[in-house]
């Protein structure tokens, strides 16, 4: 923490699942001078998870202040009260009513249908809790740096009309960048730290490019620079991901969630250190898809695009790519699923998926949850 910083930072972590816990374990151990608060729907669970973080930090000789609180994000007044009390400088949202790995519980045919349609068919579930948290922040009057981990490629754009909306997301396109650096370092026989990457692309690309079937028809824009060369690729060319698969395949799925933990901790670390750093962030500045960005020491965010690519061109790349993810269009307060996602939703649930707005968001989310619970026996709830 810099000498001119009068108060230590407070980080509020909403959600204590498979992402938030490990993120805070790293942050609290690395930066014990700051204050951290776990928030979930159960104060007992929050307290036990906070104690785990303190145990892990103590093993490393650090003794941070880690607190536990209870709030249901559907209760915006309670959330606002907590924000007003702690006045955080950083809020991290890791909540979701529908973790992506629960799709594996669908019957085989329905699971395949959902995977082909993409996450756009679940847009109401993805938007609901981030919207409630955004409203709680707005109501509190506190203006923290808001990092959203719940499908930020789409949800951050949906929330972008709010002054209190998320500034960046984590994971997704960011998760490709370490592999690209490692792979091209091996391919070009250079050190990984000498490889610079500027990648514009959507969640669809990050999810599919490392697989044997490759990046498919996904648009993207990728520039890779080293001290000796510079190359630019534009989707749907699969060549850079062939190189990635050749040199830097990794464990994926839930077991590979550590790379998303790394994305989140790198973003929050640069905020806590107040140092300028390059990142790749989905939903940066409320834009659809993912972008290279710089977060400076004042915590301002700017796009870090290659000279050949304009802001509008970068946005267009992601608007084209989101169709492959099941998102037909997203704008402030509106999400329209793609035709394929709408068809899949109809086949799974026997009803139409409407344009998602703030007015119908909770109703559609609750209806979807009810059908997932009773038609497909998936353990999922809002309450």
Secondary structure as GFF3:
##gff-version 3
##sequence-region A 1 383
A	DSSP	beta_strand	10	14	.	.	.	ID=ss1
A	DSSP	alpha_helix	20	30	.	.	.	ID=ss2
A	DSSP	beta_strand	35	40	.	.	.	ID=ss3
A	DSSP	alpha_helix	43	59	.	.	.	ID=ss4
A	DSSP	beta_strand	65	70	.	.	.	ID=ss5
A	DSSP	alpha_helix	76	86	.	.	.	ID=ss6
A	DSSP	beta_strand	90	93	.	.	.	ID=ss7
A	DSSP	three_ten_helix	100	105	.	.	.	ID=ss8
A	DSSP	alpha_helix	108	117	.	.	.	ID=ss9
A	DSSP	three_ten_helix	119	122	.	.	.	ID=ss10
A	DSSP	alpha_helix	123	140	.	.	.	ID=ss11
A	DSSP	beta_strand	145	148	.	.	.	ID=ss12
A	DSSP	alpha_helix	152	158	.	.	.	ID=ss13
A	DSSP	beta_strand	168	169	.	.	.	ID=ss14
A	DSSP	alpha_helix	174	188	.	.	.	ID=ss15
A	DSSP	three_ten_helix	192	194	.	.	.	ID=ss16
A	DSSP	beta_strand	196	200	.	.	.	ID=ss17
A	DSSP	alpha_helix	203	208	.	.	.	ID=ss18
A	DSSP	beta_strand	221	225	.	.	.	ID=ss19
A	DSSP	beta_strand	230	234	.	.	.	ID=ss20
A	DSSP	alpha_helix	239	247	.	.	.	ID=ss21
A	DSSP	three_ten_helix	253	256	.	.	.	ID=ss22
A	DSSP	alpha_helix	258	273	.	.	.	ID=ss23
A	DSSP	beta_strand	277	282	.	.	.	ID=ss24
A	DSSP	three_ten_helix	284	286	.	.	.	ID=ss25
A	DSSP	beta_strand	290	295	.	.	.	ID=ss26
A	DSSP	beta_strand	301	303	.	.	.	ID=ss27
A	DSSP	alpha_helix	311	321	.	.	.	ID=ss28
A	DSSP	three_ten_helix	322	325	.	.	.	ID=ss29
A	DSSP	beta_strand	327	331	.	.	.	ID=ss30
A	DSSP	beta_strand	334	337	.	.	.	ID=ss31
A	DSSP	alpha_helix	339	349	.	.	.	ID=ss32
A	DSSP	beta_strand	356	357	.	.	.	ID=ss33
A	DSSP	alpha_helix	361	376	.	.	.	ID=ss34
###
